[in-house]
Amino acid sequence: MTYIIIALIGAFASILANKGVAVFNDGLRPIVPEYLEGRMSKKALAATSFALGFGLVIGFGIPVSVAANIILIHSILLGTDIIGTWSPDGKKGMIISGAIGAAYGVGIVVGLKFVVDIFSMLPVNFLPQLAMVSIPIVAAFAAFPALVVAYQYGVKNGIITLTISFLVRQIVQYYGKFKIGSAVVALNPEGMALLIGMIIMIIYAVREKADPNTQTVDLVSLFSDRVKRIKKNIPYLAIMGGLIAAGTSMLIIAGDPISLNLLSKGKSTEAALTALARGIGFVPLVATTAIATGVYGPAGMTFVFVVGILIKNPILAFIVGAIVITLEVLLLDVIAKFLDKFPGMKNCGDNIRTAMSKILEVALLIGGMMAANAMAPGLGLFIVVGMYTLNKVSKKPIVEMAVGPVGAIFVGVLINILYIVGLYLPTVIK
């Protein structure tokens, strides 16, 4: 079932990219209409897709997936964007893109398992330490709403939000366990801190109303033909959304590094809250780019990941995921009007994505250092810090949030080489 689901995700996403219905890369979405409307060649579109996506797959998606043993969706959907845009047009292209996309999806699963199996067979088994990469994420991510508020409403309000989140966390830590009948319910401190932070963030955002004297552009009316094009493709988008929800429910894939690492630790509630926050952050971006371009995202506004995390039955998750992405498309005009009415929510979306990236960069870097230092005390820190600083001045740097996981994996491989040549003596030898 794992291989079937991932093959279908790969095939369907590639076909949607090939037909110009949906692409995952936010930077590619505004470019697709240029090709569809004859202002860009197929060759230029394919080259742009490759340039935007390949580095993220190799430098970000795959290292994060290896560290948690769950596939980050970027590894699949950035690749299918490339496959779809490189395949020829027409029925022939649809068949080619579908076949290659299916093979690519299965290849990612098999390849990930192969890499993990290879690592486990090395004389110095560093996989237990590699799992430490995700440790800071759970604690750190509860602070992201405070950073969003600080970006949007000043540091003072950010400190207020962080202080309230801290107090809620501590209260739940010591008084968050209670009985309901014979069952004992234990609230998660970080999860509750994140929840209260998100509530405060939304309260701040909805208080910011649009200026009635400011003239706004009605995007839905301006791009009515492109909105109709998206709505015409609802059946295909619904299937795609359903497949992603089903894959998430089976713990094959995850939508972002934070929920991925939380799921790998069995923290489904926190993962769902994280995915929900990310979905809220992507509403303005996906809605506005979809309306303006007529091209949607295969994962929509990413709420299908929330569905997959909360619903453990893949068939039911498929049905609900398909319904969710259908509602997203049908409500595009309503969402656009809402964002015009509450500009705070629109700005909040941009700040959520920025804050998530900043928090994640720090958490994964610290996690990478912790994992590397556990593998090789002193040496691990030396390597990861060195890689981070050199990446800063590199002409072709990898994504900063990938430096921690990549550095930890590199240290794990390096200590095995050093052990073989007699320059490293581990505390635990397989």
VEXTORTOR-834455 format. One line per 10 residues: number of its first residue (from 1); their letters; for each residue x, y, z of N, C-alpha, C. Coordinates in steps of 0.05 Angstrom, whole numbers, always signed. Layout:
residues N
NUM	A	X/Y/Z/X/Y/Z/X/Y/Z ~ ...
end
This chain:
residues 430
1	MTYIIIALIG	+17/-24/+0/+0/+0/+0/+17/+25/+0 ~ +40/+24/+15/+58/+47/+15/+68/+54/-13 ~ +76/+34/-28/+87/+38/-55/+64/+47/-74 ~ +41/+37/-70/+18/+45/-87/+11/+75/-83 ~ +9/+82/-57/+2/+110/-51/+23/+130/-61 ~ +49/+123/-56/+70/+142/-64/+73/+142/-94 ~ +68/+120/-108/+69/+119/-137/+46/+137/-149 ~ +23/+135/-137/+0/+151/-146/+5/+181/-141 ~ +17/+187/-118/+23/+216/-113/+43/+226/-133 ~ +64/+210/-138/+84/+219/-157/+73/+221/-185
11	AFASILANKG	+57/+202/-194/+46/+202/-221/+26/+225/-224 ~ +8/+228/-206/-13/+248/-208/-2/+277/-207 ~ +17/+281/-188/+30/+307/-186/+45/+315/-211 ~ +59/+295/-223/+74/+300/-248/+55/+308/-271 ~ +32/+293/-272/+13/+299/-293/+1/+327/-290 ~ -6/+334/-265/-17/+361/-260/+3/+383/-267 ~ +29/+378/-261/+49/+397/-269/+52/+399/-299 ~ +51/+376/-312/+53/+374/-341/+30/+389/-355 ~ +6/+388/-344/-17/+401/-356/-20/+430/-346 ~ -3/+439/-329/-4/+466/-319/-27/+471/-299
21	VAVFNDGLRP	-37/+449/-287/-60/+451/-269/-50/+459/-241 ~ -28/+447/-232/-18/+452/-205/+12/+447/-204 ~ +27/+464/-191/+56/+460/-185/+60/+466/-155 ~ +80/+453/-144/+85/+456/-115/+102/+480/-108 ~ +122/+486/-125/+141/+507/-120/+127/+534/-122 ~ +126/+550/-100/+113/+576/-101/+125/+595/-121 ~ +152/+592/-125/+165/+609/-144/+159/+602/-173 ~ +152/+577/-178/+146/+568/-205/+117/+575/-214 ~ +99/+577/-194/+71/+580/-201/+65/+605/-218 ~ +77/+628/-212/+72/+652/-229/+84/+650/-257
31	IVPEYLEGRM	+103/+631/-261/+117/+628/-287/+101/+610/-306 ~ +86/+591/-295/+71/+572/-312/+53/+586/-332 ~ +37/+606/-324/+20/+620/-344/+35/+632/-367 ~ +60/+640/-362/+76/+652/-383/+80/+631/-406 ~ +83/+606/-398/+85/+585/-418/+58/+578/-430 ~ +38/+575/-413/+11/+567/-423/+0/+588/-442 ~ +6/+613/-439/-4/+635/-456/+16/+643/-478 ~ +37/+626/-482/+54/+629/-505/+76/+650/-503 ~ +82/+660/-479/+103/+680/-476/+129/+668/-467 ~ +130/+642/-463/+154/+628/-454/+156/+601/-468
41	SKKALAATSF	+180/+592/-475/+183/+566/-488/+182/+544/-468 ~ +177/+520/-477/+177/+496/-460/+204/+492/-448 ~ +225/+496/-464/+252/+493/-455/+259/+512/-432 ~ +250/+537/-434/+255/+557/-413/+240/+550/-387 ~ +215/+540/-390/+199/+532/-367/+212/+509/-352 ~ +221/+489/-368/+234/+465/-356/+260/+473/-342 ~ +276/+490/-354/+301/+499/-342/+296/+514/-316 ~ +275/+531/-316/+268/+547/-292/+259/+528/-270 ~ +243/+508/-276/+233/+489/-257/+256/+474/-244 ~ +275/+465/-261/+298/+451/-251/+315/+468/-232
51	ALGFGLVIGF	+320/+493/-241/+336/+512/-225/+324/+518/-198 ~ +297/+520/-197/+283/+527/-172/+281/+503/-153 ~ +279/+479/-164/+272/+456/-148/+294/+436/-141 ~ +313/+432/-159/+332/+410/-155/+349/+414/-130 ~ +359/+438/-125/+376/+443/-102/+361/+438/-76 ~ +335/+445/-75/+319/+441/-51/+314/+411/-46 ~ +311/+395/-67/+307/+366/-64/+332/+354/-52 ~ +355/+360/-64/+381/+348/-55/+390/+359/-28 ~ +389/+385/-25/+400/+398/-2/+382/+401/+22 ~ +356/+397/+18/+337/+402/+39/+318/+378/+44
61	GIPVSVAANI	+303/+371/+23/+283/+350/+26/+294/+323/+35 ~ +314/+314/+21/+325/+287/+26/+340/+285/+53 ~ +358/+304/+60/+371/+303/+86/+352/+303/+110 ~ +331/+320/+108/+311/+321/+130/+296/+295/+131 ~ +289/+283/+108/+275/+258/+108/+291/+235/+120 ~ +317/+235/+114/+335/+214/+124/+336/+216/+155 ~ +339/+240/+165/+342/+244/+194/+317/+234/+209 ~ +293/+236/+197/+269/+228/+212/+256/+202/+201 ~ +266/+192/+178/+256/+167/+166/+226/+170/+157 ~ +218/+194/+153/+192/+200/+140/+198/+219/+117
71	ILIHSILLGT	+184/+216/+95/+191/+232/+71/+179/+260/+73 ~ +196/+280/+72/+186/+308/+70/+175/+312/+42 ~ +150/+322/+41/+136/+324/+15/+151/+339/-6 ~ +168/+357/+2/+185/+373/-17/+201/+354/-34 ~ +211/+332/-23/+227/+312/-38/+211/+301/-61 ~ +185/+297/-58/+168/+286/-79/+159/+308/-98 ~ +145/+328/-87/+131/+347/-104/+148/+367/-119 ~ +172/+373/-108/+191/+390/-123/+202/+374/-147 ~ +206/+348/-142/+215/+331/-164/+194/+327/-186 ~ +169/+324/-177/+147/+321/-197/+142/+346/-213
81	DIIGTWSPDG	+148/+370/-201/+147/+395/-217/+166/+393/-240 ~ +191/+384/-234/+211/+382/-255/+204/+361/-276 ~ +194/+338/-267/+186/+317/-286/+164/+327/-304 ~ +143/+340/-292/+120/+349/-308/+128/+370/-328 ~ +145/+389/-321/+152/+410/-339/+171/+401/-361 ~ +187/+381/-355/+206/+370/-375/+193/+351/-395 ~ +171/+339/-387/+157/+320/-405/+143/+336/-427 ~ +140/+324/-451/+127/+338/-473/+97/+342/-468 ~ +85/+359/-485/+56/+365/-482/+39/+342/-494 ~ +13/+344/-490/-6/+325/-502/-8/+299/-487
91	KKGMIISGAI	-22/+280/-499/-27/+254/-485/-1/+239/-481 ~ +17/+241/-500/+43/+228/-497/+58/+238/-473 ~ +58/+264/-469/+71/+277/-446/+58/+269/-420 ~ +32/+267/-421/+17/+259/-396/+25/+231/-388 ~ +27/+213/-407/+34/+185/-401/+63/+184/-391 ~ +81/+198/-405/+109/+198/-397/+113/+210/-369 ~ +101/+233/-364/+103/+246/-338/+92/+228/-316 ~ +69/+216/-321/+57/+198/-301/+74/+174/-295 ~ +85/+162/-315/+102/+138/-311/+128/+145/-296 ~ +141/+167/-305/+166/+175/-291/+160/+184/-263
101	GAAYGVGIVV	+138/+199/-260/+131/+209/-233/+125/+186/-213 ~ +112/+165/-223/+107/+141/-206/+133/+128/-198 ~ +150/+124/-218/+176/+112/-212/+193/+129/-193 ~ +191/+155/-196/+207/+173/-179/+197/+171/-150 ~ +170/+171/-146/+159/+169/-120/+168/+143/-106 ~ +166/+121/-120/+174/+95/-109/+204/+95/-103 ~ +219/+108/-122/+248/+109/-119/+257/+125/-94 ~ +242/+146/-87/+248/+161/-63/+244/+144/-38 ~ +222/+128/-37/+216/+111/-14/+238/+89/-12 ~ +243/+76/-34/+264/+54/-34/+291/+66/-28
111	GLKFVVDIFS	+298/+89/-39/+323/+101/-35/+327/+109/-6 ~ +306/+120/+7/+308/+128/+35/+313/+104/+52 ~ +298/+83/+47/+301/+58/+63/+330/+47/+59 ~ +339/+48/+34/+366/+38/+28/+387/+53/+43 ~ +385/+80/+43/+404/+96/+57/+404/+90/+87 ~ +380/+89/+99/+378/+83/+128/+390/+55/+134 ~ +384/+35/+117/+395/+8/+121/+425/+8/+119 ~ +436/+23/+99/+465/+25/+96/+478/+37/+121 ~ +466/+59/+131/+477/+72/+155/+477/+52/+179 ~ +455/+36/+181/+453/+18/+204/+474/-5/+202
121	MLPVNFLPQL	+485/-10/+179/+504/-32/+175/+533/-22/+179 ~ +537/+4/+182/+564/+14/+186/+575/+6/+213 ~ +602/+3/+216/+613/-6/+241/+606/+11/+265 ~ +604/+38/+261/+594/+56/+282/+566/+64/+275 ~ +547/+54/+289/+518/+60/+283/+511/+87/+296 ~ +507/+107/+279/+501/+134/+289/+472/+142/+287 ~ +455/+123/+278/+426/+129/+274/+412/+137/+300 ~ +418/+124/+323/+405/+133/+348/+411/+162/+354 ~ +437/+170/+350/+445/+198/+355/+433/+217/+335 ~ +430/+208/+310/+419/+224/+288/+391/+233/+295
131	AMVSIPIVAA	+376/+216/+309/+348/+223/+317/+347/+248/+335 ~ +370/+255/+347/+371/+279/+365/+367/+305/+349 ~ +370/+304/+323/+367/+328/+307/+340/+342/+312 ~ +320/+326/+318/+293/+337/+321/+286/+346/+349 ~ +303/+340/+368/+297/+346/+397/+290/+376/+401 ~ +306/+395/+391/+299/+423/+397/+274/+433/+383 ~ +265/+420/+363/+243/+430/+347/+217/+433/+363 ~ +211/+412/+379/+186/+412/+395/+185/+436/+413 ~ +207/+440/+428/+207/+462/+447/+208/+489/+434 ~ +225/+491/+413/+229/+517/+400/+204/+527/+384
141	FAAFPALVVA	+190/+508/+373/+168/+516/+355/+145/+529/+370 ~ +143/+524/+396/+122/+536/+412/+126/+567/+413 ~ +150/+576/+407/+156/+605/+408/+149/+619/+382 ~ +142/+605/+361/+139/+618/+335/+117/+639/+334 ~ +93/+635/+347/+73/+656/+346/+83/+683/+358 ~ +99/+681/+378/+110/+705/+390/+128/+720/+370 ~ +143/+705/+354/+160/+718/+334/+143/+730/+312 ~ +121/+717/+305/+102/+729/+285/+91/+756/+295 ~ +82/+756/+320/+71/+780/+332/+93/+802/+333 ~ +118/+794/+340/+140/+814/+341/+145/+826/+314
151	YQYGVKNGII	+145/+809/+293/+149/+819/+265/+128/+839/+258 ~ +103/+833/+265/+80/+848/+255/+72/+871/+273 ~ +75/+868/+299/+64/+888/+318/+85/+898/+338 ~ +110/+892/+333/+132/+902/+350/+141/+882/+371 ~ +166/+886/+380/+179/+868/+399/+164/+867/+426 ~ +154/+890/+434/+139/+891/+460/+116/+871/+460 ~ +100/+872/+439/+77/+853/+437/+87/+824/+434 ~ +109/+821/+421/+121/+794/+418/+129/+783/+445 ~ +141/+800/+462/+149/+792/+489/+124/+785/+506 ~ +103/+800/+503/+78/+794/+518/+68/+767/+510
161	TLTISFLVRQ	+67/+761/+483/+58/+735/+473/+75/+713/+483 ~ +102/+717/+483/+120/+696/+492/+117/+691/+522 ~ +112/+712/+537/+109/+710/+566/+84/+693/+573 ~ +62/+700/+559/+37/+685/+564/+40/+656/+556 ~ +53/+651/+533/+58/+623/+524/+75/+608/+545 ~ +95/+622/+556/+113/+610/+576/+97/+603/+601 ~ +80/+621/+610/+64/+616/+635/+45/+593/+631 ~ +32/+591/+607/+14/+569/+601/+30/+543/+600 ~ +54/+544/+588/+70/+519/+587/+77/+509/+615 ~ +85/+527/+633/+92/+519/+660/+69/+509/+676
171	IVQYYGKFKI	+46/+522/+673/+21/+513/+687/+14/+485/+678 ~ +14/+481/+652/+7/+454/+641/+27/+433/+649 ~ +53/+442/+650/+74/+423/+658/+69/+410/+685 ~ +58/+426/+704/+55/+416/+731/+26/+410/+739 ~ +6/+422/+724/-22/+417/+731/-38/+408/+707 ~ -25/+398/+686/-39/+391/+662/-48/+362/+660 ~ -47/+348/+683/-55/+320/+682/-80/+317/+700 ~ -101/+305/+689/-126/+302/+704/-141/+277/+695 ~ -160/+268/+711/-176/+244/+705/-203/+251/+693 ~ -211/+236/+673/-238/+237/+662/-249/+209/+664
181	GSAVVALNPE	-265/+204/+685/-274/+177/+691/-250/+160/+700 ~ -245/+139/+686/-222/+122/+692/-197/+128/+676 ~ -201/+146/+656/-178/+153/+638/-163/+177/+649 ~ -137/+176/+646/-119/+198/+654/-111/+214/+629 ~ -118/+240/+629/-111/+257/+606/-88/+275/+614 ~ -67/+275/+597/-43/+291/+602/-40/+311/+579 ~ -43/+336/+585/-38/+357/+564/-9/+361/+559 ~ -1/+366/+534/+27/+370/+527/+34/+399/+531 ~ +55/+405/+547/+62/+433/+553/+68/+450/+528 ~ +85/+439/+511/+92/+454/+486/+69/+457/+468
191	GMALLIGMII	+52/+436/+466/+28/+438/+449/+9/+460/+458 ~ +5/+462/+484/-13/+482/+495/-1/+510/+493 ~ +26/+512/+496/+39/+538/+492/+36/+547/+464 ~ +39/+529/+445/+36/+535/+416/+7/+544/+411 ~ -12/+530/+422/-40/+536/+417/-48/+564/+428 ~ -40/+570/+452/-47/+596/+463/-32/+618/+448 ~ -8/+613/+439/+7/+632/+423/-7/+638/+397 ~ -17/+617/+384/-32/+620/+359/-58/+636/+363 ~ -72/+631/+385/-96/+646/+391/-90/+676/+394 ~ -69/+682/+410/-62/+710/+414/-54/+723/+387
201	MIIYAVREKA	-39/+708/+370/-31/+718/+344/-55/+725/+327 ~ -75/+707/+326/-99/+712/+310/-115/+736/+321 ~ -116/+739/+347/-130/+762/+360/-117/+788/+351 ~ -91/+789/+351/-77/+813/+342/-83/+818/+313 ~ -83/+797/+296/-87/+800/+267/-115/+810/+260 ~ -136/+799/+273/-163/+806/+265/-171/+834/+276 ~ -156/+844/+295/-161/+871/+305/-152/+892/+284 ~ -135/+885/+265/-126/+903/+245/-145/+903/+221 ~ -162/+923/+219/-182/+925/+198/-172/+941/+174 ~ -185/+936/+152/-177/+951/+127/-186/+980/+129
211	DPNTQTVDLV	-171/+998/+118/-178/+1026/+117/-200/+1030/+95 ~ -224/+1039/+103/-246/+1042/+84/-240/+1063/+62 ~ -221/+1080/+67/-214/+1100/+46/-193/+1090/+26 ~ -182/+1067/+32/-162/+1055/+14/-176/+1040/-9 ~ -168/+1045/-33/-180/+1031/-56/-165/+1005/-60 ~ -180/+983/-62/-168/+957/-65/-176/+945/-93 ~ -160/+926/-102/-164/+913/-128/-179/+887/-123 ~ -201/+883/-137/-216/+858/-135/-202/+837/-153 ~ -185/+821/-140/-169/+801/-155/-187/+781/-170 ~ -208/+772/-157/-226/+752/-168/-238/+761/-195
221	SLFSDRVKRI	-247/+787/-194/-259/+798/-219/-238/+803/-240 ~ -214/+812/-231/-193/+818/-250/-183/+792/-264 ~ -182/+770/-249/-171/+745/-261/-193/+724/-261 ~ -217/+731/-269/-240/+713/-268/-236/+688/-286 ~ -223/+691/-309/-218/+668/-327/-199/+648/-314 ~ -180/+658/-299/-160/+641/-286/-173/+626/-262 ~ -191/+640/-248/-205/+627/-226/-223/+605/-237 ~ -236/+610/-260/-253/+590/-272/-237/+565/-280 ~ -212/+570/-290/-195/+548/-298/-188/+530/-274 ~ -183/+542/-251/-177/+526/-227/-202/+510/-219
231	KKNIPYLAIM	-225/+523/-219/-250/+509/-211/-257/+487/-230 ~ -250/+490/-256/-255/+469/-276/-238/+444/-270 ~ -216/+447/-256/-198/+425/-250/-202/+414/-222 ~ -224/+420/-209/-229/+411/-182/-228/+380/-180 ~ -239/+364/-198/-238/+335/-195/-209/+325/-192 ~ -191/+336/-208/-163/+327/-208/-149/+336/-183 ~ -155/+361/-175/-143/+371/-150/-153/+356/-126 ~ -178/+348/-126/-190/+333/-104/-176/+306/-101 ~ -171/+292/-123/-157/+267/-122/-129/+270/-110 ~ -115/+291/-120/-88/+297/-110/-89/+302/-80
241	GGLIAAGTSM	-107/+319/-71/-109/+325/-42/-115/+301/-26 ~ -133/+284/-36/-140/+259/-23/-116/+241/-20 ~ -100/+238/-41/-76/+221/-40/-56/+231/-20 ~ -52/+257/-19/-33/+268/+0/-42/+264/+29 ~ -68/+268/+34/-79/+263/+61/-76/+233/+68 ~ -81/+215/+50/-78/+186/+55/-49/+179/+61 ~ -31/+190/+45/-2/+185/+50/+7/+195/+77 ~ -4/+218/+85/+3/+229/+111/-8/+212/+134 ~ -32/+202/+130/-45/+186/+151/-29/+160/+155 ~ -15/+151/+134/+1/+126/+136/+29/+131/+145
251	LIIAGDPISL	+35/+157/+152/+62/+165/+160/+83/+160/+139 ~ +75/+161/+114/+95/+159/+92/+107/+187/+87 ~ +90/+207/+88/+99/+234/+81/+90/+254/+103 ~ +103/+277/+103/+95/+299/+121/+99/+325/+105 ~ +84/+346/+113/+84/+370/+98/+106/+390/+104 ~ +119/+388/+127/+140/+407/+135/+158/+393/+155 ~ +183/+403/+158/+202/+389/+175/+193/+388/+204 ~ +178/+408/+213/+170/+408/+242/+150/+386/+248 ~ +128/+385/+233/+108/+364/+237/+120/+337/+231 ~ +138/+335/+212/+152/+310/+205/+166/+299/+230
261	NLLSKGKSTE	+182/+316/+242/+197/+307/+266/+179/+301/+290 ~ +157/+316/+292/+138/+310/+314/+125/+283/+309 ~ +117/+278/+284/+105/+252/+277/+124/+229/+282 ~ +150/+233/+277/+169/+212/+281/+172/+205/+310 ~ +164/+224/+328/+164/+219/+357/+137/+211/+368 ~ +117/+208/+350/+91/+200/+359/+74/+223/+370 ~ +82/+248/+366/+68/+271/+377/+48/+281/+356 ~ +26/+267/+353/+7/+274/+331/-8/+300/+336 ~ -15/+305/+361/-30/+330/+367/-13/+355/+361 ~ +12/+354/+370/+30/+377/+365/+35/+380/+335
271	AALTALARGI	+38/+357/+321/+43/+357/+292/+19/+369/+278 ~ -6/+363/+287/-30/+373/+274/-31/+404/+279 ~ -25/+413/+303/-25/+442/+308/-4/+456/+291 ~ +19/+444/+288/+40/+456/+271/+31/+458/+242 ~ +19/+436/+232/+10/+435/+204/-13/+456/+200 ~ -30/+459/+221/-52/+478/+219/-40/+507/+218 ~ -21/+512/+235/-8/+539/+234/+5/+544/+207 ~ +18/+524/+196/+30/+527/+170/+9/+532/+149 ~ -14/+518/+151/-35/+522/+132/-46/+550/+133 ~ -50/+561/+157/-59/+589/+160/-39/+608/+146
281	GFVPLVATTA	-13/+602/+150/+7/+619/+138/+7/+618/+107 ~ -1/+595/+96/-1/+592/+67/-26/+601/+53 ~ -47/+607/+68/-73/+615/+56/-69/+640/+39 ~ -57/+662/+49/-54/+686/+32/-37/+680/+7 ~ -15/+666/+10/+3/+661/-12/-10/+644/-34 ~ -21/+621/-26/-33/+603/-45/-58/+615/-58 ~ -75/+628/-42/-99/+640/-53/-93/+662/-73 ~ -75/+680/-66/-70/+702/-85/-55/+693/-110 ~ -35/+675/-107/-21/+666/-131/-39/+649/-148 ~ -57/+633/-136/-75/+617/-151/-95/+634/-168
291	IATGVYGPAG	-106/+654/-155/-124/+672/-169/-110/+687/-192 ~ -86/+696/-186/-72/+712/-206/-60/+696/-229 ~ -55/+670/-224/-42/+653/-244/-60/+632/-257 ~ -81/+624/-243/-97/+602/-253/-85/+575/-248 ~ -63/+574/-232/-49/+549/-226/-50/+545/-196 ~ -58/+521/-187/-61/+515/-159/-37/+499/-149 ~ -36/+493/-124/-15/+476/-113/-26/+447/-109 ~ -10/+427/-114/-20/+399/-111/-29/+393/-82 ~ -17/+407/-63/-25/+404/-35/-44/+426/-26 ~ -52/+443/-45/-70/+465/-38/-58/+484/-18
301	MTFVFVVGIL	-74/+491/+2/-65/+509/+24/-52/+493/+46 ~ -47/+468/+41/-33/+449/+59/-50/+438/+82 ~ -76/+445/+83/-93/+434/+104/-97/+404/+101 ~ -92/+393/+78/-94/+364/+74/-75/+348/+92 ~ -53/+361/+99/-34/+348/+118/-47/+346/+146 ~ -62/+366/+154/-75/+366/+180/-95/+343/+180 ~ -110/+339/+158/-129/+317/+155/-115/+291/+159 ~ -92/+287/+145/-78/+262/+146/-67/+256/+173 ~ -58/+277/+188/-47/+272/+215/-69/+264/+234 ~ -93/+277/+232/-115/+272/+251/-130/+246/+245
311	IKNPILAFIV	-132/+238/+219/-148/+215/+211/-129/+192/+204 ~ -128/+171/+220/-109/+150/+217/-118/+129/+196 ~ -143/+130/+188/-153/+112/+167/-147/+125/+140 ~ -130/+112/+123/-123/+125/+97/-146/+129/+78 ~ -166/+111/+79/-189/+114/+60/-206/+138/+69 ~ -211/+140/+95/-226/+163/+105/-211/+189/+101 ~ -184/+187/+106/-167/+211/+102/-168/+220/+72 ~ -168/+201/+54/-170/+208/+25/-196/+223/+19 ~ -218/+213/+30/-244/+226/+25/-245/+254/+36 ~ -237/+257/+62/-238/+283/+75/-217/+302/+62
321	GAIVITLEVL	-194/+292/+55/-174/+308/+41/-184/+319/+15 ~ -198/+302/+0/-210/+311/-26/-231/+332/-21 ~ -247/+329/+0/-267/+349/+6/-255/+376/+14 ~ -233/+374/+30/-220/+399/+40/-209/+415/+17 ~ -194/+402/-1/-182/+417/-23/-203/+427/-43 ~ -226/+413/-45/-248/+422/-61/-260/+448/-50 ~ -264/+448/-23/-275/+472/-10/-256/+495/-12 ~ -229/+490/-11/-210/+512/-14/-214/+526/-41 ~ -217/+510/-62/-220/+522/-89/-246/+536/-91 ~ -268/+524/-82/-294/+536/-84/-296/+563/-68
331	LLDVIAKFLD	-280/+564/-47/-281/+588/-30/-259/+609/-36 ~ -246/+606/-59/-224/+624/-66/-233/+653/-65 ~ -256/+659/-77/-266/+687/-78/-273/+697/-50 ~ -284/+680/-33/-291/+687/-6/-266/+693/+10 ~ -245/+676/+6/-220/+680/+20/-207/+706/+12 ~ -208/+712/-14/-196/+737/-25/-209/+761/-12 ~ -236/+761/-10/-251/+783/+2/-244/+786/+32 ~ -242/+763/+46/-235/+762/+74/-208/+775/+79 ~ -188/+768/+62/-161/+779/+65/-161/+809/+60 ~ -178/+818/+42/-180/+847/+37/-192/+861/+61
341	KFPGMKNCGD	-211/+848/+74/-225/+860/+97/-207/+860/+122 ~ -190/+839/+125/-173/+837/+148/-144/+835/+138 ~ -132/+858/+131/-104/+858/+121/-84/+847/+141 ~ -91/+848/+167/-74/+836/+187/-70/+806/+183 ~ -91/+792/+175/-88/+764/+169/-71/+759/+145 ~ -74/+776/+125/-58/+774/+100/-28/+777/+107 ~ -22/+798/+122/+6/+803/+130/+16/+781/+149 ~ -3/+771/+165/+4/+750/+184/+14/+725/+169 ~ +3/+719/+146/+11/+696/+130/+40/+698/+122 ~ +48/+722/+113/+76/+726/+105/+95/+722/+129
351	NIRTAMSKIL	+87/+734/+152/+103/+733/+176/+104/+705/+188 ~ +82/+689/+185/+83/+662/+195/+104/+645/+180 ~ +104/+648/+154/+124/+633/+138/+153/+641/+145 ~ +157/+668/+149/+183/+678/+156/+191/+668/+184 ~ +173/+670/+203/+179/+661/+230/+184/+631/+232 ~ +168/+615/+217/+173/+586/+217/+201/+580/+207 ~ +209/+593/+185/+235/+588/+174/+257/+595/+193 ~ +254/+619/+207/+275/+627/+226/+277/+608/+249 ~ +254/+601/+261/+254/+582/+283/+266/+556/+275 ~ +258/+546/+252/+267/+520/+242/+297/+520/+236
361	EVALLIGGMM	+308/+542/+225/+336/+544/+220/+352/+541/+246 ~ +343/+555/+267/+357/+554/+293/+354/+526/+305 ~ +330/+516/+306/+324/+490/+319/+340/+467/+305 ~ +339/+467/+279/+353/+445/+264/+383/+448/+266 ~ +393/+472/+267/+422/+476/+271/+431/+466/+299 ~ +416/+474/+319/+422/+464/+346/+419/+434/+348 ~ +397/+424/+336/+393/+395/+336/+416/+380/+321 ~ +425/+391/+299/+447/+379/+285/+473/+379/+301 ~ +477/+401/+316/+501/+403/+334/+499/+382/+356 ~ +475/+380/+368/+471/+361/+390/+476/+332/+380
371	AANAMAPGLG	+465/+326/+357/+468/+299/+346/+498/+293/+339 ~ +511/+313/+326/+539/+309/+318/+557/+307/+343 ~ +551/+323/+363/+567/+322/+388/+563/+296/+403 ~ +539/+285/+401/+534/+259/+414/+549/+236/+400 ~ +552/+239/+373/+567/+219/+358/+597/+221/+363 ~ +607/+246/+364/+635/+251/+368/+639/+276/+384 ~ +640/+274/+410/+643/+298/+427/+666/+316/+418 ~ +659/+342/+415/+679/+361/+407/+682/+362/+377 ~ +689/+339/+365/+693/+338/+336/+667/+344/+321 ~ +645/+334/+331/+619/+338/+318/+612/+368/+317
381	LFIVVGMYTL	+616/+382/+340/+610/+411/+340/+629/+426/+321 ~ +654/+418/+321/+674/+430/+303/+665/+428/+274 ~ +656/+405/+266/+649/+400/+238/+623/+416/+231 ~ +602/+414/+247/+577/+427/+241/+580/+458/+241 ~ +593/+469/+261/+598/+498/+262/+614/+506/+237 ~ +634/+491/+231/+651/+497/+207/+634/+497/+182 ~ +617/+477/+179/+600/+475/+155/+581/+499/+154 ~ +570/+506/+177/+551/+528/+178/+564/+555/+170 ~ +587/+560/+181/+601/+585/+175/+610/+586/+146 ~ +620/+564/+135/+629/+563/+107/+606/+565/+88
391	NKVSKKPIVE	+583/+554/+96/+559/+556/+79/+550/+585/+77 ~ +555/+600/+98/+547/+629/+98/+561/+644/+77 ~ +586/+637/+71/+602/+652/+52/+605/+638/+25 ~ +591/+615/+22/+593/+600/-3/+578/+614/-25 ~ +588/+612/-50/+574/+624/-73/+549/+608/-80 ~ +548/+583/-73/+524/+566/-78/+517/+552/-51 ~ +506/+567/-32/+500/+555/-6/+476/+536/-8 ~ +475/+517/+10/+451/+500/+13/+432/+515/+31 ~ +406/+507/+31/+386/+520/+48/+395/+519/+77 ~ +394/+541/+91/+405/+543/+118/+393/+522/+138
401	MAVGPVGAIF	+367/+518/+135/+355/+499/+154/+363/+470/+149 ~ +377/+465/+126/+387/+438/+120/+415/+433/+131 ~ +429/+455/+140/+457/+452/+148/+460/+433/+172 ~ +442/+436/+192/+443/+419/+216/+440/+389/+209 ~ +418/+381/+195/+416/+352/+188/+438/+342/+170 ~ +446/+359/+150/+468/+351/+131/+494/+348/+147 ~ +499/+367/+165/+524/+365/+181/+524/+341/+199 ~ +502/+334/+211/+501/+311/+229/+505/+285/+213 ~ +493/+283/+189/+496/+259/+172/+526/+257/+164 ~ +537/+280/+156/+565/+280/+147/+584/+271/+170
411	VGVLINILYI	+579/+280/+194/+595/+272/+217/+592/+242/+222 ~ +568/+231/+219/+563/+202/+222/+580/+186/+202 ~ +580/+194/+177/+596/+180/+157/+626/+184/+162 ~ +633/+208/+170/+662/+214/+174/+673/+198/+196 ~ +659/+194/+219/+670/+179/+241/+674/+150/+234 ~ +657/+140/+216/+661/+112/+206/+687/+110/+190 ~ +692/+130/+173/+717/+130/+158/+741/+132/+176 ~ +739/+150/+196/+761/+154/+215/+765/+129/+232 ~ +744/+115/+238/+746/+90/+254/+761/+69/+238 ~ +755/+67/+212/+768/+47/+195/+798/+52/+192
421	VGLYLPTVIK	+805/+78/+191/+834/+84/+187/+848/+88/+214 ~ +834/+84/+236/+846/+84/+263/+849/+112/+275 ~ +833/+131/+267/+834/+158/+277/+810/+165/+295 ~ +794/+145/+302/+771/+151/+318/+763/+126/+333 ~ +758/+128/+360/+750/+106/+376/+724/+112/+389 ~ +702/+100/+378/+675/+106/+389/+670/+91/+415 ~ +651/+102/+430/+644/+89/+455/+627/+64/+450 ~ +612/+64/+428/+595/+41/+421/+603/+32/+392 ~ +612/+7/+390/+618/-4/+364/+599/-27/+358 ~ +588/-26/+333/+568/-46/+326/+581/-73/+323
end
